[in-house]
Amino acid sequence: MTTLADRPNTALLVIDVQKGVVAGAHDRDAVIANIDTLIGKARAQDVPVIWVQHSDGHELQRESEAWQYVPELVRRDDEPLVHKLYGDSFEDTDLEARLAERGVGRLVVTGAQTDACIRSTLHGAFVRGYDVTLVGDAHTTEDLTAYGAPAPEQVIAHTNLYWQFQTAPGRGAATVPTAEVDFGTP
């Protein structure tokens, strides 16, 4: 249903599952296990797995230990790695070009942080014409209640709730659990 012409394929996005990003994340191990399951399923179905890696001038400096992906998830050499500096994985990156060359018009989104890079990328993809599925048990965030934010499980639940009701002409949005991800149908 994507509005992107001649882009029938689906890709799995693995966003910012880096040591420094998920060190204190809610339900870290279960989320990473779900992402690993999805990576295996995507690879088995020849669905592109696109890795996104954030860096900044502070905690996530390029090549630092915190910047590295968690050891539980292993990227293959033939799987694209997109480096970003902003929340939206499309902003000032080559993500769009990498998706276009693979004919991708539908994204399945996983990773961290729910209330930052995940939300930014969901909306960034949707306004660019992609169908976007959020995997409800394969994204996470840290506890920011000390700064007035809701508890992590509430942030995740709210994002899962509102994303399933997103609508726009010619595009679809959905929230599904890992067990229900179908890379073949929107």
Buried (B, 14 or more C-beta within 10 A) or exposed (E): EBBBEEBEBBBBBBBBBBBBBBEEBBBBEEBBBBBBBBBEBBBEEEBBBBBBBBBEEEBBEEEEEBBEBBEEBEBEEEBBEBBBEBBBBBEEBBBBEBBBEBBBBBBBBBBBBBBBBBBBBBBBBBEBBBBBBBBBBBBBBBBBEEEEBBEBEEBBBEBBEBBBEBEEEEBBBBBBEBEEBEBEEB
